[in-house]
């Protein structure tokens, strides 16, 4: 396992922001992760686990703790009948590609969503009315004592973009999904269409660093009983005109914050507060973050600390 002291966390988040941590331990496989967590637990060493860093803003001051990065650049996936078991360290889009190649339906909507499988399950990631919790059969997790156990979907108490693991901080080691057979050619065509739609509305993270959608969609507020896009409310409230320091709102999607030249994590934090404020003033609605903040930020409301790592 690769340990890096004083690693800059800006290199490990899609926002490309964040100061140094005490040390960074990189794990790729379930065995490496289990061994690392159990050793740190034995030593009573606190740590923070991250995946692909796609839903994370780390403080400019960094983190005075050990960080475990659980990511595998090689997909670790096994198929048995129509079930697939995948390491939580696998990149989510690599899993989507595997499912297309194998002719398995149930996760194609995750095409193009950044981050790892583990992060997707913790946040119940999804698109177009579907979410990963819908097809989860079981998961191997590490509890707060570092012991492994296998749990079913009911354990996660899945809701929209949420699972109870956001509160318990238990760790997903690997996941088994129950999928259904489908035509690989049709799945590949659907994947191509999804990628095209994403390219039209979403920035290229390589050239416009961001975390994708910053806020959850608004819960139903009408008889239609449908969630409503936060981006619409933000645009109507003038969100696309907002900027703080080097951070600004994406011109094609008002629910995305872009890291511009010389932007800081504090800029992103202050900008997101302005976005919350304009929607609250115009629509009396409270935006809820998808993105998580880690570390110390200025101008932090007391109630906001619960959402921080």
N, C-alpha and C positions, 0 to 999 in steps of 0.2 A: 504494500500500500504506500502511496506517495504522500508524504507529509511536507508541507511548505510553511515555514514560520513567516509571520508578518505578510501573508499574501494579500494583495490588493483585491478586494471583492468586486471592483469595477470590471475585472476580467471575467467574472463568473455570473453576471446578470445581463439580461438583454437590454437594460437601460444603460449599461456601461457606466454605472455610477457606484460609488461606495469606497470608503477608506479601507485600511488594513484590518485583518482579524488577528487574534493571538497566534493561531495556526490553522492551516487548512489541510484536512485529510481527504484524499480522493479515493472513493470506493466505486468499483464497477459491478461487482457480482454480489449476489445475496450472501454468500459465505464471508466475503470481505466486510460487508456491512455488519453482519451479526457479530463477527469477531471484534470489530472496532467499537461498536456500541457497548458490548459486554465488558470490554477492557476499560473503557471510559467510565462506565457505571461502577466498576470495581474500584476504580481510583477516585470516585466521587468528583470526576471532572465534568463540569457543565459543558454543554455543546448545543449548537444549532444545526439542524439538518436542512440542507437545501437540495434542490434538483437542478433543473436547467436554468433557474433564476429568471424565469419569464414573467413571474407575477410578484416581483420583489423589488423594493427600493431600499437600498442600504445607506445609512447615514454617511455623510462626508467624514465624520469622525471615526468611522469604522466600528468594529465590535470587539470588546475586550473578552472574547471567548473563543473556544475552539469551534470550527465549522467543519461539518462533514458534508462533502459534496458527493451525492449518490447519482452518478451518471455513467452510462455505458454508450460509447460511440458505435459499438457493435451490437445489433439487436440480439437480445437473449430471449428467444421465443421457442416454445415447443407446442406442437399440435397433437391432440388426441381426439379422434373423431371430429366433432364440430366444436370442441372446446380448445381454447388456447391458453397456455400458462406463460406468463411473461414477467421478467424481472421488472420491478418498479423503476429501475434505473434506465430502462430502454426509452429512447426518444419516442414520443407519442406518434409523430408522423411516420417513423419507421414501422411502428405497429400497424398504422393505417395501410402502408404500402404492402406489408406482409399479408394482410387480410385480403387485399385486392388480388394479389398473386395467387393466394390459396383458394380464391372463390368463396370467401366467407363474408356475410353481411352482418352488420350490427355496430360497426365502428367507423364506417366510411365518412361519416360527418365530422370525424376528428381530423380529417385531412387539413393540413396546414396550420393546425393549432400548435403553438410552440410549447416547449416544456417536456417533462417526462411523464411516463405512465403513472408513477406514484403521485406526482403533483396533480395530475388530471383526476385521479380518484379522490384525493383529499378535497379538492375543490369541486368535485362532481361536474367536470368540464363537459361542454356540449355545444350544440348549435342546431338551429332550425327545429327546436322543440324536442330534441333528443339529448340524452346525457349518458355518461358512461355507467352510472349507477344502475341503469335499466338492464344492462346485460352482464353485470358482475355476478359470478356464481360464488366465488369465495376468494379470500385473501389471506396470505401469511403476514402477520404483523408482529412487531416487537412492542411489548407493553412498557410501562414506565419503570419496570424493574429489569428490563433487558431480556425478558423471557419471550419465547416465540409461542404463538398460538394461531390456529386457523379459525377464521370467522366467516359468516355468511353476510349477504347484503343487508340484512336487517340490523346488523351490528353498527353500521355506519349512520343510520338514521338520516339517509339522504334527503335533502331538500334542494331547491334551486341553488346551484353553485355553492353547495355547502355539504359538509359531512361533520359528524361530531369529532372527527380527528383534528379539526382546527382548534378545538378546545382541549382535548386530551393530550395532544402532541405525541400520540402513539405513532409508530413508524411502519409504513407499508414496505414489506420486503419483496413480495411478488403477488401477482394477481392472476386469477383464472376467470376468463370470460366465456359465456355460453353464446355461441353465434349460430347462424343458419347458413346453409349452402346457397350460393347464388352464382350467376354467370360472371366470370372474371372480366369479360369484355364490357359488359354493362357496368360493372363496378368501376372499371378503369375510365369509362366515359364520364361517369358521375364524378369521379375524383378530378378529372380534368376540368369539368364545369365548376366544381367548388374552388379549385385553385384560381381559375379565371375570375370568379366573383370576388375572391379575397384580394387578388391583385388590383382590382378596380377600386376597392374601398379601403384597403389597409396599406400602411407603409411597408417598405422593405426594411426590416430591422437592421440589416447590415449597414445601410446608409442613413437611416433615420431611427436611431435607437429609441425603443419604447417598451411598453409592457402589454401592448394590445389594448383591449377594452379596459378602461380604468374602473368603471363603476358597473355594478349589476344593473340589469334592466329593472324597470319599475314594476312592482307587483300590481295585479289587476286593480283598476280604479273605476271600472265601468261594468255594465251588464255583459259586455263582451267576454269578460273573464279571461282576458289575454294579457300577458306581460307586454309592456310598452317600452320601446327602446329609449334608454337614457340619452343616447345621442340626439334624438329628436328634441327632447326637452332642453338639453344643453344648447342646441342650435337656435331654438326659438328664443332662449333667454340671452343670446348674444355670446355664447361660449367660444365660438370660433375666433373672436377678437381678443381673447385673453392671452396674456403673456406675462411671465415673471422671470426676470433675468434671462437666462438662456433657454428656458423651458417655454414651450408654446403648444397651443391646441392644433392638432392636425387639420388642414384645410378641407379634407375630404370626409372627415369623421370626427364629430365634436366630442366623442367619448374616448379620444386617444390623445395622450400627452406625448410630445416629441422632445427628446433631448437635443437641443441645438448647440452651437458652439459655445463653449465656456459655461454650459449649464451645470448646476450643482444639484445634489439630492434635495437640498433645502429649497431650491427653486421649484422643484417638482412638488414638494410638500405644500408650499405656499400657494402654488397655482391650483392644486386640487381643492384647497380650502375655498378659493374664490369660485370654483366651479360649483361646489356644494352650495355656496351662498346665493349665487344668482338663481339657481333652480328653486331653492327654498323661498326666495323673495317673490319670484314670479308665479310659481305654481303651488306653493305650500307643500312641497314634496321633499323628502329627505333622501338624498342619494346615499347608497351604500357601496363601499369599495369592494372590488374584486382583488385589487392589488394590496399587498401587505407591506408595511414599513418595518424596518429593523434598525434599532439603535436610537440615538438621541437626535431629536429635532427641536428647533426653536418654535415658539408660538403654538405649542401643543395644548389643546384643551384637555382638561383633566379627564373627561369622559373618553377621550380618544386613546388613552394609554392602553386600554384593554385590547385594542386592535394591533398593538405593536409587539414585536419580538425583542 
